[in-house]
Amino acid sequence: MQEIKIGLLGFGTIGTGVAKLLMNNSELIEEKLGARLVLKRIADLDITTDRGISLPAGMLTTNVDEVLTDPEIAIVIELIGGYDPAKRFVLRAIEHGKHIVTANKALLAVHGEELYAAAARQGVEVLFEAAVGGGIPVLSAIKGNMAANNFATVFGILNGTCNYILTRMTQEGADFGAVLKNAQELGYAEADPTFDIEGVDTAHKLSLLLSLCFGTRVDFDHIHTEGISAISAIDVNFARDFGYKIKLLAIGKRDGDRIEARVHPTMIPVNYPLADVDGVFNAIRLSGDFVGPVMFYGRGAGMDPTASAIVGDLMDISRNILAGIGRRTAPLGYLEERVKTLGIKPMGEIVSKYCLRFSTLDKPGVLAKIAGALGRHGISIESMIQKGRSAGETVPIVIMTHEAQEKDVRAALNEIDELDFIREKSNLIRIEDNLE
């Protein structure tokens, strides 16, 4: 039986999962592929730690060239993460005619165009199903069965750490800091969770989804990105009172020759399917002109789901190798010469409903002055909640608006924050009532 040899860069949690899957399900893979996938060499700086898996002698190496330049290795899996040296290693592998499978969303979001161009010159594949949603097969579906659709929107809960924290805050009324600490103890959050809780990881994934859905290059730096570190238990409780849940939502919308590209905490109605995505699970909701709304749901990270997606990409490339063909589908699903650059709509022009929270002294005339400032900027109030009234003390006032432009809302908040009864900077959470 023909063998297709694989090289692996990075032998952490995900790399260990890939090795286990290739070994444990080797017979199943052979039955479906008609060939053996053979993991020939693994490069990692640490080759002494016990990963709980028995490997053949000599498979582990600290010399990356033993993977990148080995003429027998047809496919290289990159699981180092980050920008460098991952970018250099991937480019060298491509130069040596290797196909690439990666889960590195950060690398692709920032340097994808350069990597795709290099792969096109060499006639090799770059597949990255595991980069978005772990084991959820959303990217292959966008490029495959749904490829004939014009997509209007893409919404995603794409970070398990944030979703776990917000779920616990919603269910238990707990504060952000306490839940984050517990998530770190359980291994759901990194020791330095900045990329997760500040929305950067989600924005990396949104960048890839935007490229595949809308056929556009995306300047990652232009994606509006906010995290969840400013969300408090009081925000979660008020959202519940209004009939919403707060999720860190990735949002992409087509608007003519521009797109909306934003990541931020968002209030969504409790009766929407995305609101029921809890814990460490991820979900992506797409809307195509013919397929209509489609939602993908599953484990968005972890050893086994991510390994599943990576080995699926290995099998996809291997089928092409066995058939003597290559590059049946470009990395973004569009012909390279047809990928365009759509402008990203400035946040000031975004139209949304808003939930505004003010921390004020409880005294006569406060509501009238807040409403007056909102009215002067063309912002209409839909509903309002004030709890715990106590004359002369600080109380929260929460107002839900009708749709308004972000720049007008920001201008109104700047004016309100200058009023003498305001005790803290006003808080803003956007609302998505229509996920079509």
C-alpha positions, -999 to 999 in steps of 0.1 A, spaced: 0 0 0 12 35 -9 26 56 19 23 94 22 48 107 47 41 136 71 63 160 90 51 178 122 64 211 136 54 215 172 47 187 196 25 203 222 -10 194 231 -24 195 196 6 178 180 3 150 205 -34 147 195 -25 145 159 1 117 165 -24 98 186 -52 100 160 -28 89 132 -18 59 152 -51 49 168 -72 53 137 -47 42 111 -68 13 98 -98 35 94 -78 61 75 -64 35 52 -99 21 45 -111 56 35 -79 68 17 -64 37 1 -30 47 14 -11 50 47 -4 83 64 30 79 80 42 104 105 79 103 97 95 131 118 84 155 146 105 186 153 102 203 187 126 221 210 115 198 238 120 161 230 123 148 265 89 155 281 66 125 283 35 132 262 19 99 270 25 84 236 50 59 224 69 69 193 94 50 172 130 57 180 145 87 161 111 103 152 116 132 175 142 158 166 152 194 176 165 200 140 136 216 120 156 210 88 150 172 92 113 180 85 116 209 61 141 194 37 134 157 38 124 148 2 102 119 14 80 142 34 51 154 13 30 173 39 42 195 68 19 202 97 27 235 114 16 237 151 41 261 165 17 290 166 24 327 165 41 346 137 78 338 140 95 313 135 63 297 121 62 320 91 98 313 82 94 275 86 62 274 65 78 294 37 108 271 37 86 240 36 67 255 7 100 262 -11 109 226 -8 76 216 -24 57 205 8 20 209 12 10 227 44 -16 220 70 -18 245 99 -40 255 128 -23 289 131 -50 315 127 -27 343 138 -2 335 111 -28 333 84 -47 364 95 -16 386 93 6 368 67 -18 346 48 -16 365 15 22 360 14 19 323 22 -9 316 -3 11 333 -30 42 313 -23 21 281 -23 6 290 -57 41 295 -72 51 261 -60 18 244 -68 12 231 -33 -18 233 -9 -23 253 22 -52 240 43 -63 253 77 -96 239 88 -85 237 124 -77 274 125 -114 283 130 -136 264 153 -114 235 161 -132 204 150 -161 223 134 -159 218 96 -171 252 87 -142 263 63 -145 233 41 -182 237 40 -178 274 29 -154 263 2 -173 232 -7 -210 225 -5 -219 261 0 -194 276 -25 -222 287 -49 -237 311 -23 -233 348 -19 -229 352 18 -246 382 35 -235 377 71 -213 356 93 -216 356 131 -194 336 154 -188 326 190 -152 317 184 -133 316 217 -140 289 242 -123 308 270 -145 339 267 -176 318 262 -168 298 293 -163 329 314 -195 347 301 -215 315 307 -204 312 343 -211 349 349 -245 345 334 -254 313 353 -239 322 386 -238 360 387 -201 358 394 -176 385 387 -152 384 357 -120 382 378 -131 353 399 -143 333 369 -111 340 349 -90 327 378 -111 295 380 -108 291 342 -70 293 345 -71 267 373 -92 243 351 -69 248 321 -96 267 300 -76 299 301 -39 305 296 -16 319 323 -15 351 301 -51 351 287 -48 385 269 -52 372 233 -84 354 244 -101 378 267 -93 409 247 -108 395 215 -76 391 195 -80 353 190 -116 358 179 -105 386 155 -79 363 139 -106 337 132 -130 363 119 -104 375 94 -103 341 79 -141 337 78 -144 371 61 -119 361 34 -136 329 27 -172 342 28 -166 375 9 -135 367 -12 -116 396 2 -82 404 16 -86 416 52 -62 440 69 -63 425 104 -54 458 120 -87 473 107 -110 448 125 -126 466 154 -117 444 184 -130 446 220 -127 420 247 -148 410 277 -126 422 305 -148 453 311 -180 432 314 -193 430 349 -219 410 367 -242 440 367 -240 441 329 -249 404 327 -278 408 351 -293 438 333 -290 420 300 -310 392 315 -337 417 327 -340 429 291 -342 393 277 -307 390 264 -274 372 269 -240 387 265 -216 369 241 -183 378 226 -195 379 190 -175 380 158 -196 399 132 -191 401 95 -217 417 72 -215 425 35 -226 461 27 -222 468 -10 -185 472 -17 -176 473 20 -179 449 49 -185 452 86 -157 435 105 -160 437 143 -155 417 175 -171 429 207 -193 418 236 -228 417 222 -263 413 236 -284 387 217 -319 376 225 -322 346 248 -344 328 223 -318 328 195 -298 296 189 -265 314 194 -276 324 229 -277 287 238 -240 281 229 -225 278 264 -193 267 281 -163 261 259 -183 254 228 -181 275 196 -207 282 169 -207 299 135 -238 312 118 -238 319 81 -265 333 58 -262 325 21 -286 337 -7 -296 302 -16 -288 280 14 -303 305 38 -292 305 75 -269 277 86 -253 272 120 -223 251 128 -217 240 165 -192 220 183 -160 220 204 -139 249 191 -106 239 207 -88 211 225 -66 182 216 -90 158 200 -114 181 180 -84 201 166 -65 169 157 -97 157 139 -97 188 116 -60 186 110 -60 149 99 -91 157 78 -69 182 59 -41 157 56 -65 132 40 -79 158 16 -44 167 4 -35 130 2 -64 123 -21 -51 149 -45 -16 134 -43 -29 99 -50 -49 112 -80 -19 131 -93 -36 165 -91 -32 195 -70 -48 228 -60 -83 219 -69 -95 246 -45 -75 277 -37 -69 284 0 -96 310 2 -120 292 -22 -116 320 -48 -92 321 -78 -62 341 -66 -67 367 -93 -104 372 -82 -97 379 -46 -105 416 -40 -100 441 -13 -132 453 1 -131 483 24 -140 479 61 -168 501 73 -156 525 100 -171 518 134 -186 553 135 -209 544 106 -221 512 122 -259 512 129 -270 492 160 -292 492 190 -273 499 222 -275 491 259 -261 521 279 -252 519 315 -246 550 336 -234 553 372 -250 584 386 -259 602 418 -296 596 426 -310 631 425 -338 649 407 -332 658 370 -307 631 362 -329 611 338 -340 643 320 -304 654 314 -293 620 301 -324 617 279 -318 653 266 -282 646 257 -293 614 238 -321 633 221 -297 661 209 -277 634 191 -307 618 175 -308 588 198 -342 574 208 -348 555 240 -366 522 238 -367 512 275 -350 519 308 -342 502 341 -331 519 373 -326 497 404 -317 503 441 -328 539 443 -312 557 473 -312 595 473 -277 610 473 -259 577 466 -246 562 434 -270 541 414 -269 524 380 -293 535 352 -295 513 321 -311 525 289 -318 505 257 -319 526 226 -335 522 192 -311 519 163 -285 547 160 -252 554 144 -222 546 166 -206 580 161 -238 597 174 -239 574 205 -203 580 212 -208 618 210 -237 616 233 -218 595 259 -189 619 258 -213 647 266 -231 628 294 -198 617 310 -190 654 315 -221 659 337 -215 665 374 -237 636 386 -218 609 366 -195 588 388 -179 564 363 -173 564 326 -205 553 308 -206 517 295 -218 506 261 -228 472 248 -241 467 213 -272 446 206 -279 423 176 -316 416 173 -314 404 137 -288 376 130 -300 369 94 
